[in-house]
């Protein structure tokens, strides 16, 4: 099963259970508050949570982004080496 | 480490998203089960707005994005027509 098929299957099963509970197709009685308010608000809660998670993930990675000074120094040395090498072969840099 | 200003932006995004998540979860999931006379209810708007606000934001956001997309598509089509003419 491909990733897309797997994701679609999980989404389909979740959606079926959700609508079955929402439209009361099953002989299950949920508490009144849950049926009246919690179920309708769940998709919006998932959307808000996903948005908050995405934003927080971006913020966290911006906050902890490492500048890698060692890689910077190494790169500078390599650049000057390459320049010296090319100049010795006649290029003007 | 990222520059000072980047760190502030990152920290702000992180705290803002956490606050939004906690507040919305309390509002939409927890408050309906809390006794109506509890003091916390004063800090939350009426419950219907927990559905209306994300709905409005979604419609507004989609409108902005799709309008931008359509303008870009129209502009690129005009460029193709101008080049062909």
Backbone of each chain as nested JSON, in Angstrom:
{
  "chains": [
    {"id": "A", "residues": [
      {"number": 1, "name": "UNK", "atoms": {"N": [0.846, -1.208, 0.0], "CA": [0.0, 0.0, 0.0], "C": [0.87, 1.241, 0.0]}},
      {"number": 2, "name": "UNK", "atoms": {"N": [0.635, 2.129, -0.934], "CA": [1.441, 3.352, -0.998], "C": [1.053, 4.289, 0.139]}},
      {"number": 3, "name": "UNK", "atoms": {"N": [1.941, 5.308, 0.336], "CA": [1.67, 6.277, 1.394], "C": [0.346, 6.988, 1.163]}},
      {"number": 4, "name": "UNK", "atoms": {"N": [0.108, 7.344, -0.116], "CA": [-1.12, 8.077, -0.435], "C": [-2.343, 7.213, -0.137]}},
      {"number": 5, "name": "UNK", "atoms": {"N": [-2.287, 5.927, -0.54], "CA": [-3.417, 5.039, -0.265], "C": [-3.633, 4.905, 1.226]}},
      {"number": 6, "name": "UNK", "atoms": {"N": [-2.512, 4.77, 1.971], "CA": [-2.637, 4.62, 3.413], "C": [-3.283, 5.852, 4.041]}},
      {"number": 7, "name": "UNK", "atoms": {"N": [-2.789, 7.037, 3.632], "CA": [-3.353, 8.27, 4.179], "C": [-4.831, 8.401, 3.842]}},
      {"number": 8, "name": "UNK", "atoms": {"N": [-5.187, 8.084, 2.58], "CA": [-6.589, 8.182, 2.165], "C": [-7.452, 7.209, 2.949]}},
      {"number": 9, "name": "UNK", "atoms": {"N": [-6.92, 5.989, 3.201], "CA": [-7.699, 4.996, 3.954], "C": [-7.983, 5.484, 5.368]}},
      {"number": 10, "name": "UNK", "atoms": {"N": [-6.909, 5.965, 6.044], "CA": [-7.093, 6.442, 7.414], "C": [-8.077, 7.597, 7.443]}},
      {"number": 11, "name": "UNK", "atoms": {"N": [-7.926, 8.533, 6.484], "CA": [-8.84, 9.664, 6.431], "C": [-10.267, 9.203, 6.207]}},
      {"number": 12, "name": "UNK", "atoms": {"N": [-10.445, 8.239, 5.282], "CA": [-11.792, 7.748, 4.995], "C": [-12.435, 7.095, 6.207]}},
      {"number": 13, "name": "UNK", "atoms": {"N": [-11.664, 6.272, 6.929], "CA": [-12.213, 5.591, 8.111], "C": [-12.592, 6.618, 9.177]}},
      {"number": 14, "name": "UNK", "atoms": {"N": [-11.672, 7.596, 9.424], "CA": [-11.972, 8.629, 10.429], "C": [-13.21, 9.419, 10.045]}},
      {"number": 15, "name": "UNK", "atoms": {"N": [-13.308, 9.795, 8.762], "CA": [-14.458, 10.579, 8.304], "C": [-15.747, 9.789, 8.469]}},
      {"number": 16, "name": "UNK", "atoms": {"N": [-15.706, 8.472, 8.136], "CA": [-16.921, 7.654, 8.265], "C": [-17.381, 7.59, 9.713]}},
      {"number": 17, "name": "UNK", "atoms": {"N": [-16.43, 7.305, 10.627], "CA": [-16.8, 7.236, 12.049], "C": [-17.368, 8.567, 12.509]}},
      {"number": 18, "name": "UNK", "atoms": {"N": [-16.688, 9.672, 12.087], "CA": [-17.135, 10.994, 12.521], "C": [-18.554, 11.289, 12.059]}},
      {"number": 19, "name": "UNK", "atoms": {"N": [-18.84, 11.057, 10.755], "CA": [-20.185, 11.357, 10.247], "C": [-21.228, 10.413, 10.822]}},
      {"number": 20, "name": "UNK", "atoms": {"N": [-20.807, 9.146, 11.067], "CA": [-21.755, 8.204, 11.678], "C": [-22.2, 8.704, 13.05]}},
      {"number": 21, "name": "UNK", "atoms": {"N": [-21.232, 9.23, 13.833], "CA": [-21.581, 9.763, 15.139], "C": [-22.353, 11.069, 15.024]}},
      {"number": 22, "name": "UNK", "atoms": {"N": [-21.943, 11.915, 14.064], "CA": [-22.555, 13.235, 13.941], "C": [-24.022, 13.137, 13.543]}},
      {"number": 23, "name": "UNK", "atoms": {"N": [-24.323, 12.302, 12.535], "CA": [-25.701, 12.182, 12.055], "C": [-26.473, 11.083, 12.757]}},
      {"number": 24, "name": "UNK", "atoms": {"N": [-25.866, 10.5, 13.764], "CA": [-26.517, 9.51, 14.619], "C": [-27.049, 8.333, 13.84]}},
      {"number": 25, "name": "UNK", "atoms": {"N": [-26.203, 7.767, 12.956], "CA": [-26.589, 6.572, 12.216], "C": [-26.44, 5.325, 13.082]}},
      {"number": 26, "name": "UNK", "atoms": {"N": [-25.571, 5.417, 14.129], "CA": [-25.346, 4.262, 14.989], "C": [-26.288, 4.327, 16.182]}},
      {"number": 27, "name": "UNK", "atoms": {"N": [-26.651, 3.165, 16.753], "CA": [-27.532, 3.176, 17.926], "C": [-26.79, 3.53, 19.207]}},
      {"number": 28, "name": "UNK", "atoms": {"N": [-25.861, 4.51, 19.095], "CA": [-25.08, 4.921, 20.263], "C": [-25.57, 6.287, 20.702]}},
      {"number": 29, "name": "UNK", "atoms": {"N": [-25.832, 6.443, 22.005], "CA": [-26.235, 7.759, 22.498], "C": [-25.093, 8.363, 23.297]}},
      {"number": 30, "name": "UNK", "atoms": {"N": [-24.625, 9.529, 22.788], "CA": [-23.559, 10.221, 23.499], "C": [-24.171, 11.253, 24.427]}},
      {"number": 31, "name": "UNK", "atoms": {"N": [-23.388, 11.693, 25.444], "CA": [-23.905, 12.772, 26.303], "C": [-24.32, 13.979, 25.473]}},
      {"number": 32, "name": "UNK", "atoms": {"N": [-25.29, 14.741, 25.961], "CA": [-25.925, 15.802, 25.16], "C": [-24.915, 16.848, 24.699]}},
      {"number": 33, "name": "UNK", "atoms": {"N": [-24.054, 17.316, 25.651], "CA": [-23.086, 18.358, 25.284], "C": [-22.162, 17.867, 24.18]}},
      {"number": 34, "name": "UNK", "atoms": {"N": [-21.704, 16.594, 24.304], "CA": [-20.784, 16.055, 23.305], "C": [-21.453, 16.046, 21.941]}},
      {"number": 35, "name": "UNK", "atoms": {"N": [-22.674, 15.536, 21.881], "CA": [-23.363, 15.425, 20.595], "C": [-23.655, 16.796, 20.007]}},
      {"number": 36, "name": "UNK", "atoms": {"N": [-24.048, 17.757, 20.874], "CA": [-24.491, 19.06, 20.364], "C": [-23.349, 19.97, 20.005]}},
      {"number": 37, "name": "UNK", "atoms": {"N": [-22.277, 19.948, 20.797], "CA": [-21.232, 20.924, 20.573], "C": [-19.878, 20.328, 20.231]}},
      {"number": 38, "name": "UNK", "atoms": {"N": [-19.423, 19.326, 20.993], "CA": [-18.061, 18.827, 20.797], "C": [-17.867, 18.228, 19.409]}},
      {"number": 39, "name": "UNK", "atoms": {"N": [-18.825, 17.395, 18.954], "CA": [-18.669, 16.783, 17.634], "C": [-18.608, 17.82, 16.509]}},
      {"number": 40, "name": "UNK", "atoms": {"N": [-19.537, 18.811, 16.455], "CA": [-19.432, 19.81, 15.381], "C": [-18.146, 20.612, 15.442]}},
      {"number": 41, "name": "UNK", "atoms": {"N": [-17.599, 20.817, 16.638], "CA": [-16.428, 21.689, 16.752], "C": [-15.128, 20.944, 16.459]}},
      {"number": 42, "name": "UNK", "atoms": {"N": [-15.183, 19.579, 16.454], "CA": [-13.946, 18.813, 16.279], "C": [-13.177, 19.105, 14.989]}},
      {"number": 43, "name": "UNK", "atoms": {"N": [-13.81, 19.172, 13.792], "CA": [-13.02, 19.482, 12.58], "C": [-12.312, 20.821, 12.69]}},
      {"number": 44, "name": "UNK", "atoms": {"N": [-13.002, 21.819, 13.255], "CA": [-12.384, 23.139, 13.399], "C": [-11.238, 23.08, 14.397]}},
      {"number": 45, "name": "UNK", "atoms": {"N": [-11.409, 22.259, 15.444], "CA": [-10.33, 22.129, 16.421], "C": [-9.111, 21.492, 15.785]}},
      {"number": 46, "name": "UNK", "atoms": {"N": [-9.334, 20.467, 14.925], "CA": [-8.225, 19.824, 14.219], "C": [-7.521, 20.835, 13.327]}},
      {"number": 47, "name": "UNK", "atoms": {"N": [-8.311, 21.675, 12.623], "CA": [-7.72, 22.687, 11.74], "C": [-6.893, 23.688, 12.522]}},
      {"number": 48, "name": "UNK", "atoms": {"N": [-7.449, 24.209, 13.626], "CA": [-6.731, 25.189, 14.45], "C": [-5.468, 24.556, 15.028]}},
      {"number": 49, "name": "UNK", "atoms": {"N": [-5.578, 23.299, 15.508], "CA": [-4.398, 22.64, 16.073], "C": [-3.328, 22.439, 15.02]}},
      {"number": 50, "name": "UNK", "atoms": {"N": [-3.729, 22.041, 13.805], "CA": [-2.76, 21.858, 12.728], "C": [-2.065, 23.167, 12.403]}},
      {"number": 51, "name": "UNK", "atoms": {"N": [-2.851, 24.287, 12.319], "CA": [-2.255, 25.587, 12.056], "C": [-1.29, 25.985, 13.151]}},
      {"number": 52, "name": "UNK", "atoms": {"N": [-1.695, 25.777, 14.414], "CA": [-0.834, 26.137, 15.537], "C": [0.432, 25.292, 15.537]}},
      {"number": 53, "name": "UNK", "atoms": {"N": [0.297, 23.979, 15.241], "CA": [1.467, 23.107, 15.202], "C": [2.427, 23.535, 14.107]}},
      {"number": 54, "name": "UNK", "atoms": {"N": [1.896, 23.846, 12.905], "CA": [2.757, 24.267, 11.803], "C": [3.515, 25.534, 12.168]}},
      {"number": 55, "name": "UNK", "atoms": {"N": [2.775, 26.538, 12.672], "CA": [3.404, 27.804, 13.026], "C": [4.447, 27.612, 14.119]}},
      {"number": 56, "name": "UNK", "atoms": {"N": [4.094, 26.819, 15.142], "CA": [5.027, 26.586, 16.24], "C": [6.278, 25.859, 15.778]}},
      {"number": 57, "name": "UNK", "atoms": {"N": [6.111, 24.898, 14.868], "CA": [7.256, 24.155, 14.336], "C": [8.21, 25.083, 13.608]}},
      {"number": 58, "name": "UNK", "atoms": {"N": [7.642, 25.976, 12.764], "CA": [8.47, 26.955, 12.05], "C": [9.191, 27.846, 13.05]}},
      {"number": 59, "name": "UNK", "atoms": {"N": [8.431, 28.374, 14.044], "CA": [9.029, 29.257, 15.038], "C": [10.156, 28.572, 15.793]}},
      {"number": 60, "name": "UNK", "atoms": {"N": [9.925, 27.305, 16.187], "CA": [10.94, 26.575, 16.943], "C": [12.215, 26.419, 16.123]}},
      {"number": 61, "name": "UNK", "atoms": {"N": [12.063, 26.05, 14.84], "CA": [13.255, 25.838, 14.028], "C": [13.959, 27.142, 13.694]}},
      {"number": 62, "name": "UNK", "atoms": {"N": [13.193, 28.247, 13.543], "CA": [13.84, 29.548, 13.359], "C": [14.633, 29.908, 14.613]}},
      {"number": 63, "name": "UNK", "atoms": {"N": [14.046, 29.593, 15.778], "CA": [14.687, 29.934, 17.051], "C": [15.979, 29.158, 17.259]}},
      {"number": 64, "name": "UNK", "atoms": {"N": [15.989, 27.848, 16.897], "CA": [17.131, 27.005, 17.23], "C": [18.046, 26.773, 16.042]}},
      {"number": 65, "name": "UNK", "atoms": {"N": [17.927, 27.632, 14.997], "CA": [18.748, 27.423, 13.804], "C": [20.21, 27.689, 14.12]}},
      {"number": 66, "name": "UNK", "atoms": {"N": [21.067, 26.694, 13.835], "CA": [22.482, 26.839, 14.141], "C": [23.21, 27.465, 12.966]}},
      {"number": 67, "name": "UNK", "atoms": {"N": [24.059, 28.437, 13.268], "CA": [24.768, 29.122, 12.197], "C": [25.946, 28.327, 11.656]}},
      {"number": 68, "name": "UNK", "atoms": {"N": [26.422, 27.318, 12.351], "CA": [27.553, 26.476, 11.951], "C": [28.799, 27.307, 11.644]}},
      {"number": 69, "name": "UNK", "atoms": {"N": [29.422, 27.955, 12.637], "CA": [30.623, 28.746, 12.348], "C": [31.776, 27.888, 11.832]}},
      {"number": 70, "name": "UNK", "atoms": {"N": [31.863, 26.602, 12.269], "CA": [32.953, 25.744, 11.808], "C": [32.838, 25.515, 10.31]}},
      {"number": 71, "name": "UNK", "atoms": {"N": [31.585, 25.256, 9.852], "CA": [31.393, 25.035, 8.423], "C": [31.7, 26.306, 7.644]}},
      {"number": 72, "name": "UNK", "atoms": {"N": [31.356, 27.46, 8.228], "CA": [31.635, 28.745, 7.581], "C": [33.13, 28.934, 7.382]}},
      {"number": 73, "name": "UNK", "atoms": {"N": [33.929, 28.702, 8.453], "CA": [35.383, 28.852, 8.353], "C": [35.957, 27.904, 7.325]}},
      {"number": 74, "name": "UNK", "atoms": {"N": [35.499, 26.622, 7.381], "CA": [35.99, 25.627, 6.442], "C": [35.701, 26.048, 5.008]}},
      {"number": 75, "name": "UNK", "atoms": {"N": [34.486, 26.59, 4.807], "CA": [34.096, 27.027, 3.466], "C": [34.963, 28.18, 3.004]}},
      {"number": 76, "name": "UNK", "atoms": {"N": [35.263, 29.135, 3.884], "CA": [36.129, 30.262, 3.523], "C": [37.495, 29.784, 3.082]}},
      {"number": 77, "name": "UNK", "atoms": {"N": [38.064, 28.813, 3.827], "CA": [39.379, 28.271, 3.458], "C": [39.31, 27.634, 2.079]}},
      {"number": 78, "name": "UNK", "atoms": {"N": [38.244, 26.844, 1.845], "CA": [38.106, 26.166, 0.559], "C": [37.964, 27.173, -0.574]}},
      {"number": 79, "name": "UNK", "atoms": {"N": [37.242, 28.293, -0.313], "CA": [37.064, 29.318, -1.347], "C": [38.421, 29.928, -1.713]}},
      {"number": 80, "name": "UNK", "atoms": {"N": [39.214, 30.301, -0.672], "CA": [40.515, 30.916, -0.961], "C": [41.449, 29.929, -1.646]}},
      {"number": 81, "name": "UNK", "atoms": {"N": [41.373, 28.64, -1.273], "CA": [42.181, 27.613, -1.945], "C": [41.809, 27.519, -3.421]}},
      {"number": 82, "name": "UNK", "atoms": {"N": [40.494, 27.503, -3.686], "CA": [40.028, 27.393, -5.073], "C": [40.469, 28.616, -5.869]}},
      {"number": 83, "name": "UNK", "atoms": {"N": [40.364, 29.812, -5.254], "CA": [40.781, 31.032, -5.944], "C": [42.263, 30.984, -6.286]}},
      {"number": 84, "name": "UNK", "atoms": {"N": [43.109, 30.585, -5.308], "CA": [44.556, 30.499, -5.54], "C": [44.847, 29.525, -6.664]}},
      {"number": 85, "name": "UNK", "atoms": {"N": [44.148, 28.385, -6.637], "CA": [44.372, 27.359, -7.64], "C": [44.031, 27.885, -9.043]}},
      {"number": 86, "name": "UNK", "atoms": {"N": [42.857, 28.56, -9.158], "CA": [42.429, 29.065, -10.464], "C": [43.348, 30.189, -10.944]}},
      {"number": 87, "name": "UNK", "atoms": {"N": [43.829, 31.058, -10.001], "CA": [44.728, 32.15, -10.4], "C": [46.017, 31.58, -10.945]}},
      {"number": 88, "name": "UNK", "atoms": {"N": [46.519, 30.482, -10.292], "CA": [47.78, 29.887, -10.748], "C": [47.613, 29.316, -12.15]}},
      {"number": 89, "name": "UNK", "atoms": {"N": [46.371, 28.974, -12.54], "CA": [46.152, 28.419, -13.87], "C": [45.773, 29.5, -14.877]}},
      {"number": 90, "name": "UNK", "atoms": {"N": [45.852, 30.769, -14.468], "CA": [45.71, 31.854, -15.422], "C": [44.399, 32.594, -15.399]}},
      {"number": 91, "name": "UNK", "atoms": {"N": [43.436, 32.222, -14.575], "CA": [42.156, 32.939, -14.519], "C": [42.296, 34.182, -13.664]}},
      {"number": 92, "name": "UNK", "atoms": {"N": [41.621, 35.234, -14.015], "CA": [41.63, 36.435, -13.159], "C": [40.38, 36.439, -12.294]}},
      {"number": 93, "name": "UNK", "atoms": {"N": [40.631, 36.461, -10.976], "CA": [39.486, 36.489, -10.057], "C": [39.589, 37.749, -9.196]}}
    ]},
    {"id": "B", "residues": [
      {"number": 1, "name": "UNK", "atoms": {"N": [24.421, 30.561, 16.331], "CA": [22.969, 30.649, 16.531], "C": [22.392, 31.678, 15.576]}},
      {"number": 2, "name": "UNK", "atoms": {"N": [21.13, 31.587, 15.26], "CA": [20.474, 32.559, 14.379], "C": [20.59, 33.951, 14.985]}},
      {"number": 3, "name": "UNK", "atoms": {"N": [20.491, 34.973, 14.103], "CA": [20.673, 36.35, 14.57], "C": [19.63, 36.696, 15.619]}},
      {"number": 4, "name": "UNK", "atoms": {"N": [19.92, 37.733, 16.424], "CA": [19.041, 38.104, 17.534], "C": [17.611, 38.338, 17.106]}},
      {"number": 5, "name": "UNK", "atoms": {"N": [17.449, 39.079, 15.979], "CA": [16.086, 39.386, 15.554], "C": [15.353, 38.118, 15.125]}},
      {"number": 6, "name": "UNK", "atoms": {"N": [16.076, 37.206, 14.437], "CA": [15.455, 35.945, 14.034], "C": [14.978, 35.162, 15.243]}},
      {"number": 7, "name": "UNK", "atoms": {"N": [15.816, 35.193, 16.31], "CA": [15.439, 34.432, 17.504], "C": [14.17, 34.989, 18.112]}},
      {"number": 8, "name": "UNK", "atoms": {"N": [14.049, 36.331, 18.123], "CA": [12.856, 36.942, 18.707], "C": [11.623, 36.552, 17.897]}},
      {"number": 9, "name": "UNK", "atoms": {"N": [11.749, 36.593, 16.55], "CA": [10.61, 36.227, 15.698], "C": [10.218, 34.784, 15.945]}},
      {"number": 10, "name": "UNK", "atoms": {"N": [11.235, 33.893, 15.995], "CA": [10.959, 32.484, 16.221], "C": [10.282, 32.237, 17.555]}},
      {"number": 11, "name": "UNK", "atoms": {"N": [10.817, 32.885, 18.608], "CA": [10.232, 32.703, 19.934], "C": [8.798, 33.227, 19.96]}},
      {"number": 12, "name": "UNK", "atoms": {"N": [8.567, 34.376, 19.286], "CA": [7.217, 34.94, 19.266], "C": [6.241, 33.996, 18.576]}},
      {"number": 13, "name": "UNK", "atoms": {"N": [6.648, 33.451, 17.399], "CA": [5.782, 32.51, 16.693], "C": [5.444, 31.315, 17.569]}},
      {"number": 14, "name": "UNK", "atoms": {"N": [6.481, 30.796, 18.25], "CA": [6.29, 29.604, 19.079], "C": [5.306, 29.875, 20.211]}},
      {"number": 15, "name": "UNK", "atoms": {"N": [5.518, 30.992, 20.959], "CA": [4.628, 31.28, 22.079], "C": [3.22, 31.609, 21.587]}},
      {"number": 16, "name": "UNK", "atoms": {"N": [3.121, 32.362, 20.477], "CA": [1.809, 32.709, 19.953], "C": [1.022, 31.457, 19.581]}},
      {"number": 17, "name": "UNK", "atoms": {"N": [1.67, 30.526, 18.876], "CA": [0.945, 29.32, 18.46], "C": [0.56, 28.475, 19.67]}},
      {"number": 18, "name": "UNK", "atoms": {"N": [1.43, 28.419, 20.689], "CA": [1.087, 27.661, 21.895], "C": [-0.118, 28.277, 22.6]}},
      {"number": 19, "name": "UNK", "atoms": {"N": [-0.093, 29.619, 22.742], "CA": [-1.207, 30.297, 23.406], "C": [-2.512, 30.052, 22.643]}},
      {"number": 20, "name": "UNK", "atoms": {"N": [-2.451, 30.2, 21.314], "CA": [-3.654, 29.989, 20.505], "C": [-4.188, 28.57, 20.702]}},
      {"number": 21, "name": "UNK", "atoms": {"N": [-3.27, 27.579, 20.672], "CA": [-3.708, 26.192, 20.805], "C": [-4.353, 25.938, 22.164]}},
      {"number": 22, "name": "UNK", "atoms": {"N": [-3.686, 26.395, 23.25], "CA": [-4.205, 26.13, 24.589], "C": [-5.557, 26.821, 24.778]}},
      {"number": 23, "name": "UNK", "atoms": {"N": [-5.633, 28.115, 24.379], "CA": [-6.875, 28.856, 24.558], "C": [-8.011, 28.208, 23.784]}},
      {"number": 24, "name": "UNK", "atoms": {"N": [-7.749, 27.848, 22.507], "CA": [-8.82, 27.28, 21.695], "C": [-9.237, 25.913, 22.203]}},
      {"number": 25, "name": "UNK", "atoms": {"N": [-8.253, 25.09, 22.648], "CA": [-8.615, 23.774, 23.185], "C": [-9.481, 23.93, 24.428]}},
      {"number": 26, "name": "UNK", "atoms": {"N": [-9.084, 24.835, 25.351], "CA": [-9.908, 25.066, 26.531], "C": [-11.307, 25.502, 26.141]}},
      {"number": 27, "name": "UNK", "atoms": {"N": [-11.381, 26.458, 25.215], "CA": [-12.653, 27.054, 24.833], "C": [-13.586, 26.027, 24.209]}},
      {"number": 28, "name": "UNK", "atoms": {"N": [-13.056, 25.263, 23.197], "CA": [-13.926, 24.395, 22.416], "C": [-14.157, 23.037, 23.073]}},
      {"number": 29, "name": "UNK", "atoms": {"N": [-13.135, 22.503, 23.778], "CA": [-13.24, 21.13, 24.269], "C": [-13.594, 21.081, 25.756]}},
      {"number": 30, "name": "UNK", "atoms": {"N": [-12.982, 21.962, 26.57], "CA": [-13.105, 21.809, 28.02], "C": [-14.314, 22.559, 28.574]}},
      {"number": 31, "name": "UNK", "atoms": {"N": [-14.473, 23.842, 28.137], "CA": [-15.503, 24.688, 28.745], "C": [-16.915, 24.12, 28.691]}},
      {"number": 32, "name": "UNK", "atoms": {"N": [-17.34, 23.433, 27.58], "CA": [-18.719, 22.906, 27.585], "C": [-19.017, 21.976, 28.753]}},
      {"number": 33, "name": "UNK", "atoms": {"N": [-17.973, 21.359, 29.316], "CA": [-18.227, 20.415, 30.405], "C": [-18.053, 21.049, 31.774]}},
      {"number": 34, "name": "UNK", "atoms": {"N": [-17.732, 22.347, 31.79], "CA": [-17.515, 23.035, 33.071], "C": [-18.817, 23.713, 33.487]}},
      {"number": 35, "name": "UNK", "atoms": {"N": [-19.134, 23.639, 34.766], "CA": [-20.341, 24.223, 35.32], "C": [-20.473, 25.694, 34.943]}},
      {"number": 36, "name": "UNK", "atoms": {"N": [-21.673, 26.121, 34.521], "CA": [-21.887, 27.461, 33.976], "C": [-21.509, 28.587, 34.929]}},
      {"number": 37, "name": "UNK", "atoms": {"N": [-21.521, 28.349, 36.224], "CA": [-21.267, 29.429, 37.181], "C": [-19.784, 29.585, 37.507]}},
      {"number": 38, "name": "UNK", "atoms": {"N": [-18.934, 28.721, 36.95], "CA": [-17.499, 28.787, 37.242], "C": [-16.907, 30.074, 36.687]}},
      {"number": 39, "name": "UNK", "atoms": {"N": [-15.942, 30.672, 37.399], "CA": [-15.43, 31.999, 37.041], "C": [-14.75, 32.016, 35.67]}},
      {"number": 40, "name": "UNK", "atoms": {"N": [-14.173, 30.891, 35.249], "CA": [-13.409, 30.879, 33.993], "C": [-14.242, 31.251, 32.78]}},
      {"number": 41, "name": "UNK", "atoms": {"N": [-15.565, 30.992, 32.861], "CA": [-16.414, 31.272, 31.703], "C": [-16.372, 32.741, 31.302]}},
      {"number": 42, "name": "UNK", "atoms": {"N": [-16.037, 33.637, 32.258], "CA": [-15.982, 35.063, 31.94], "C": [-14.851, 35.379, 30.971]}},
      {"number": 43, "name": "UNK", "atoms": {"N": [-13.833, 34.485, 30.88], "CA": [-12.692, 34.771, 30.023], "C": [-12.883, 34.292, 28.592]}},
      {"number": 44, "name": "UNK", "atoms": {"N": [-13.995, 33.636, 28.296], "CA": [-14.22, 33.119, 26.947], "C": [-15.478, 33.718, 26.356]}},
      {"number": 45, "name": "UNK", "atoms": {"N": [-15.437, 34.086, 25.067], "CA": [-16.66, 34.553, 24.404], "C": [-17.673, 33.427, 24.302]}},
      {"number": 46, "name": "UNK", "atoms": {"N": [-18.93, 33.729, 23.898], "CA": [-19.936, 32.67, 23.765], "C": [-19.467, 31.559, 22.837]}},
      {"number": 47, "name": "UNK", "atoms": {"N": [-19.915, 30.346, 23.102], "CA": [-19.371, 29.156, 22.462], "C": [-19.491, 29.132, 20.948]}},
      {"number": 48, "name": "UNK", "atoms": {"N": [-20.575, 29.763, 20.406], "CA": [-20.765, 29.69, 18.947], "C": [-19.569, 30.283, 18.225]}},
      {"number": 49, "name": "UNK", "atoms": {"N": [-18.918, 31.283, 18.866], "CA": [-17.802, 31.943, 18.194], "C": [-16.619, 31.019, 18.009]}},
      {"number": 50, "name": "UNK", "atoms": {"N": [-16.564, 29.904, 18.799], "CA": [-15.478, 28.941, 18.619], "C": [-15.581, 28.258, 17.273]}},
      {"number": 51, "name": "UNK", "atoms": {"N": [-16.779, 28.257, 16.676], "CA": [-16.943, 27.695, 15.338], "C": [-16.914, 28.804, 14.305]}},
      {"number": 52, "name": "UNK", "atoms": {"N": [-17.545, 29.947, 14.628], "CA": [-17.647, 31.018, 13.641], "C": [-16.284, 31.589, 13.278]}},
      {"number": 53, "name": "UNK", "atoms": {"N": [-15.422, 31.819, 14.288], "CA": [-14.144, 32.483, 14.007], "C": [-13.255, 31.654, 13.082]}},
      {"number": 54, "name": "UNK", "atoms": {"N": [-12.999, 30.345, 13.336], "CA": [-12.192, 29.585, 12.368], "C": [-12.842, 29.512, 11.002]}},
      {"number": 55, "name": "UNK", "atoms": {"N": [-14.183, 29.431, 10.968], "CA": [-14.895, 29.368, 9.689], "C": [-14.638, 30.642, 8.889]}},
      {"number": 56, "name": "UNK", "atoms": {"N": [-14.818, 31.813, 9.532], "CA": [-14.604, 33.094, 8.85], "C": [-13.153, 33.224, 8.39]}},
      {"number": 57, "name": "UNK", "atoms": {"N": [-12.207, 32.85, 9.298], "CA": [-10.795, 32.947, 8.939], "C": [-10.47, 32.074, 7.743]}},
      {"number": 58, "name": "UNK", "atoms": {"N": [-11.054, 30.846, 7.711], "CA": [-10.798, 29.936, 6.604], "C": [-11.313, 30.509, 5.293]}},
      {"number": 59, "name": "UNK", "atoms": {"N": [-12.572, 31.005, 5.304], "CA": [-13.161, 31.579, 4.088], "C": [-12.339, 32.771, 3.626]}},
      {"number": 60, "name": "UNK", "atoms": {"N": [-11.987, 33.66, 4.567], "CA": [-11.211, 34.843, 4.229], "C": [-9.852, 34.46, 3.664]}},
      {"number": 61, "name": "UNK", "atoms": {"N": [-9.159, 33.515, 4.343], "CA": [-7.839, 33.08, 3.894], "C": [-7.881, 32.461, 2.507]}},
      {"number": 62, "name": "UNK", "atoms": {"N": [-8.871, 31.575, 2.276], "CA": [-9.006, 30.943, 0.963], "C": [-9.278, 31.985, -0.112]}},
      {"number": 63, "name": "UNK", "atoms": {"N": [-10.131, 32.998, 0.219], "CA": [-10.425, 34.053, -0.751], "C": [-9.148, 34.778, -1.158]}},
      {"number": 64, "name": "UNK", "atoms": {"N": [-8.351, 35.166, -0.156], "CA": [-7.113, 35.891, -0.448], "C": [-6.188, 35.049, -1.324]}},
      {"number": 65, "name": "UNK", "atoms": {"N": [-5.983, 33.778, -0.928], "CA": [-5.052, 32.924, -1.658], "C": [-5.523, 32.687, -3.083]}},
      {"number": 66, "name": "UNK", "atoms": {"N": [-6.817, 32.344, -3.259], "CA": [-7.317, 32.029, -4.595], "C": [-7.375, 33.274, -5.47]}},
      {"number": 67, "name": "UNK", "atoms": {"N": [-7.67, 34.463, -4.881], "CA": [-7.647, 35.7, -5.668], "C": [-6.246, 35.966, -6.179]}},
      {"number": 68, "name": "UNK", "atoms": {"N": [-5.247, 35.811, -5.275], "CA": [-3.862, 35.998, -5.688], "C": [-3.514, 35.04, -6.817]}},
      {"number": 69, "name": "UNK", "atoms": {"N": [-3.894, 33.754, -6.647], "CA": [-3.598, 32.74, -7.657], "C": [-4.227, 33.103, -8.993]}},
      {"number": 70, "name": "UNK", "atoms": {"N": [-5.505, 33.547, -8.965], "CA": [-6.2, 33.86, -10.208], "C": [-5.569, 35.064, -10.892]}},
      {"number": 71, "name": "UNK", "atoms": {"N": [-5.145, 36.084, -10.098], "CA": [-4.5, 37.25, -10.705], "C": [-3.197, 36.865, -11.387]}},
      {"number": 72, "name": "UNK", "atoms": {"N": [-2.416, 35.977, -10.731], "CA": [-1.16, 35.527, -11.328], "C": [-1.437, 34.778, -12.62]}},
      {"number": 73, "name": "UNK", "atoms": {"N": [-2.479, 33.932, -12.616], "CA": [-2.796, 33.154, -13.817], "C": [-3.227, 34.058, -14.961]}},
      {"number": 74, "name": "UNK", "atoms": {"N": [-4.06, 35.089, -14.63], "CA": [-4.521, 36.005, -15.679], "C": [-3.341, 36.773, -16.258]}},
      {"number": 75, "name": "UNK", "atoms": {"N": [-2.46, 37.247, -15.365], "CA": [-1.296, 38.012, -15.84], "C": [-0.419, 37.17, -16.744]}},
      {"number": 76, "name": "UNK", "atoms": {"N": [-0.186, 35.906, -16.363], "CA": [0.708, 35.072, -17.162], "C": [0.066, 34.749, -18.502]}},
      {"number": 77, "name": "UNK", "atoms": {"N": [-1.278, 34.621, -18.531], "CA": [-1.96, 34.362, -19.804], "C": [-1.847, 35.587, -20.709]}},
      {"number": 78, "name": "UNK", "atoms": {"N": [-1.979, 36.811, -20.112], "CA": [-1.853, 38.03, -20.927], "C": [-0.461, 38.121, -21.522]}},
      {"number": 79, "name": "UNK", "atoms": {"N": [0.556, 37.71, -20.728], "CA": [1.928, 37.78, -21.235], "C": [2.097, 36.848, -22.423]}},
      {"number": 80, "name": "UNK", "atoms": {"N": [1.514, 35.628, -22.316], "CA": [1.619, 34.665, -23.411], "C": [0.948, 35.214, -24.659]}},
      {"number": 81, "name": "UNK", "atoms": {"N": [-0.253, 35.861, -24.48], "CA": [-0.977, 36.414, -25.641], "C": [-0.183, 37.539, -26.276]}},
      {"number": 82, "name": "UNK", "atoms": {"N": [0.457, 38.383, -25.417], "CA": [1.229, 39.514, -25.955], "C": [2.398, 39.017, -26.769]}},
      {"number": 83, "name": "UNK", "atoms": {"N": [3.045, 37.946, -26.255], "CA": [4.205, 37.405, -26.965], "C": [3.781, 36.796, -28.296]}},
      {"number": 84, "name": "UNK", "atoms": {"N": [2.626, 36.126, -28.311], "CA": [2.161, 35.472, -29.534], "C": [1.721, 36.487, -30.573]}},
      {"number": 85, "name": "UNK", "atoms": {"N": [1.251, 37.676, -30.12], "CA": [0.726, 38.69, -31.061], "C": [1.827, 39.35, -31.879]}}
    ]}
  ]
}
